[in-house]
Amino acid sequence: MKNKLQKLERFLGPTLLLLLFTVTSLFAQPATLVKGESFLLNGVYYSNIEIEFLFNNDYLEALNSGLVFDIDLDFLVVNVRNRRLNREIGKLSQKYILKYNAFTQRYSILNVNTGREISHSNISSALKYLGSIRNLPTIDDSLINIDQNYQVFLRVSTRARGVPSWIKALTFWRDNLDYVTEWIQWPLYD
């Protein structure tokens, strides 16, 4: 009986450790949508968004070794109707590129839509900047009927650029560096 108990203990320890590692890897998300809100100013609806970016060691190691991350914010403005199918009113994509320059030891963020580039001395300030989006033009007021219900939907995706396909094939069992969040929604107006 004692021998069986010892075998079970030897098996149970590594199994629990492996399970813990697997579960924490599954829930490691580089981006979590925290809050979104919209407001009307001069005939245009603007959005303010808070996203919490947390890059785990795999992401940081990939970034610091030269991989570039594409970060896409995909917006939908939808007319939510009760007895009919919802109608998509507008679509918007905001694209960013995050990279590390080993020579200057700085992290740079390029807004692909505007061409504006900004750099930060550390990854936490770069991710904080990337996660705080203010006054983003979302949709023109002329496309909206004030008597109807509209929702703004947002999804964030991160993709590592430059990973050869043979490496992806060899590491299929590990966490992928590409991630897409669930849709978050908020009312276009109150």
Steps between C-alpha positions, in 0.01 A plus 500: 500500500782737588670425168185591303467825695861595423447429129188716503687785672784483245250511216270763650766769564627533141148464363371790710802710406442432130129579537578828677746599225248413228214691663705815560624487141146471369383807688800721423344769285707782355198732474188545711236755410413700809265779394362683201284811475389732222396864483377746237705808409443724195297240310738208556487222758836441668605207718724472804632151566696342784685177420727320742801357319698244698774328304622182667862382478445327164371823345777710655768256391363496146478880489849553642650251258377689196144387428254774415142495630201619299221621727161553337193662652190407300186707560144439390209739547179299496136605497349257751139431400243305701300297249736511203861414430754746631647730237868590476531877452875547498830318525835641610846350549777666696839335443820527701846347470701437817873429471819516702817670378798322658740780403307780674341262752161660445155368414326676214133507409399594147139599435460356150186707432664838569869422451583643843774318691585536867767325706525404866793405719327196652235250402257588779470864390467390135219258587331761720510752214367240258215411737370852550328621184331838514273687260504243221252607227255210475203601282337808351179621663322519162499118483316469832125523572473627858176302555675165456735292712867483395784302654873526440686167491877472536739208464879514545741264328876461543710319242871433493644586162803320367457159662596244235231242432738212575548637853122527543471138386768384744346686794132428434462360853618823664311823540463689178616862488182593311196589708151640438278627783127453532281786381428771756207735447367827632216733397582765240300750705293491818 
